[in-house]
């Protein structure tokens, strides 16, 4: 499965569409690595890959809507990399600290730790977008 590139924003944001399958997660990480190499922001690759994995995994697991795809947006914003994951579900993630030893529930606390800021917004059309911004420290102030 390959991503379907789109860019309705026309601002340099990389927009990709993904199927609602777990195999989309490693493919999206690969595309993010390519984008970061092109932008020469490899220093944030590790944290960005983890954040993307958590947000996209949540969309795949909890944001499924039959017949709809998931979008990722990678954007340069002033001093930061912005990662957005768009899905068609109205169901919003909740951050709660999991109990010790739990297998799940660690994703949003991890995002909260790694990202300078993050949030959940409405989107044009059905669903929501979950976003995170990671400081690029010394990178171009896009």
N, C-alpha and C positions, 0 to 999 in steps of 0.2 A: 504494500500500500504506500503510495506517495502522496504528499500533501499537494493540494491544489492552490497555487499562489494567486492571490488577488491583492489589489491595493486601491480600495475606493477612496482612501484619504489623500493620496497624492503627495504626501509629505515626507517620504522616505521611510515610513513605517513599513515593516515587513509583516504582511498579513497572510496567514496560511490556514487552510481548512483541513480538518481531520475527521476521519470516521470515529464513531463512538465505540472504539475498541482499545483494549489495553496496549496493543502493539503500536498505537499512535504515540504513546509516551516516549519510548526510546527514539522513534523517528523524529519527533519534535525536538528532542534534546540535540540530535545530530544537526538539525537545521539551525537551531540556536547557536551551536558552536560555530557553524559556517558564518553566520551573521556577525558574531563577535570577532571572529578572525578578520572579516572584511572591515569592520569598524575599528580594528586594533584595540579591542577591549577584552583581551583574553584574561586579564587579571581578575575579572569577575565571573569567569566561566564556571567555576565550581559552585559558587553560591547561586548563580543564575540557573544552572542546571537543576539544582535541588529545588529551588522555588518553582520553576516550571514544572518539574515532575509532580510536586505536591498539588499545584493548582489544576493541572491537566488530569491527574489521576482522580481528583475529586469530581471534576466535570464528567469524566468517563463513568465513574461509579454511581454518582448521585444526580447528575444533570441530564440523564438520557431522556430524549424525546424522540419517539420513532420518526424516521424520515428526516431528521435534522442532523447537521454536522456541528462540530465544535470548531471555533476559530481561535487562533493565537495571533496576538499582535506583539511585535517587538519594536520598540521605539526609543529614539534618543530624545531625552528631555533634559532641561538644564541640570547638569551634574549627575545625571542618573540614567540607568537603563530601566525602561518601563516594560514589564511583561504583563499582558492582559490575556485572560482566557474567557471567551464568550461561549455561553451555551443557551439553549432555548428553554431551560427549566426555570420556573419561578422560585423553586426551592433554594433558599439561601443557606450557605454553610454557617455553622456556629462554631466559635472557638471556645472549647472547654478543655481544661487540662485533664488529660487521661490519668487514670490510676496507674501507679507503678506496675510494670509488668504487662500492661495492655499491649496488644498487637496493633491496634489502630488508634486514631485520634491524635497522633503526634504531628500531623501535617501542618495545620494552621499555626500551632505554637512554634514550629520550626520556621515557617514563613515570617512570623512576627519577630523572631530572633534575627534572621538573616537580612530582612528588608529594612530600609530606612523608614518606609511607610507602606501601608497596603490598605485595601478596602474593597467594598462591594458596591457596585453601582447598577442602576437600571441601564438598559441599552435601548437603542432604537430597534423596535420590533420586540418579539417575545423574548423573555428570559432576562439574564443578568450578565454582568462581566465582573470577574474577580481580578484584581490587579495588584501588582507589587512593584515598588521602585527600589533599585539597588544602587547605592552610591558608587560612582566610578572613580572618584578621587583622582584628580589630576587629568581626567579625560577632557575632551572637548566639551565646552558648555553649550550643547545643542539646545 
